[in-house]
Amino acid sequence: MDRRIETAIEIRREGLHRNLPMQDLASEVHLSRWHFIRLFKAETSFSPKQYVLNLKMKHAEQLLNESFLSVKEIAASLGFEDRSQFSREFKKIRGCAPTAFRARRRTSAVYKQLPPPKTNIRHPFLVVLPGDHGLGCQHHATLKPI
């Protein structure tokens, strides 16, 4: 990959929270705006704007999965002017709203970590979840008796 494009990508990665104008980014790598956009697309198959938006959404996914920041705080940390603009862009790229993405990912992560529930032999409709140890944290399930 062209070193100027690598430099531009690194500048954008370090400053995702800033909305750096394309002309300024092109100037940083000593290219005209037109040549920069053309070279960037030839090297990455994305326009600089699309590439940066994808970087922001990838970082947003990470924040949604690993932090307790609100969607509004995540939007602000990525340089979006408001939550609705961020939510629209996120949904356009990822196919669901940020809150739905967070809920789905957290729910699926919990279920992937849990082994299948064990039924209580004396009470076949009583399921003891891992970590409950039968100490009042039992959940009734609609299981058929064995």
Secondary structure, DSSP 8 states (H G I E B T S, - for coil): --HHHHHHHHHHHHTTTS---HHHHHHHTT--HHHHHHHHHHHHSS-HHHHHHHHHHHHHHHHHHH----HHHHHHHTT-SSHHHHHHHHHHHHSS-HHHHHHHHHHHHHHHHS---EE-SSSTTEEE-TT-TTSS--EE------
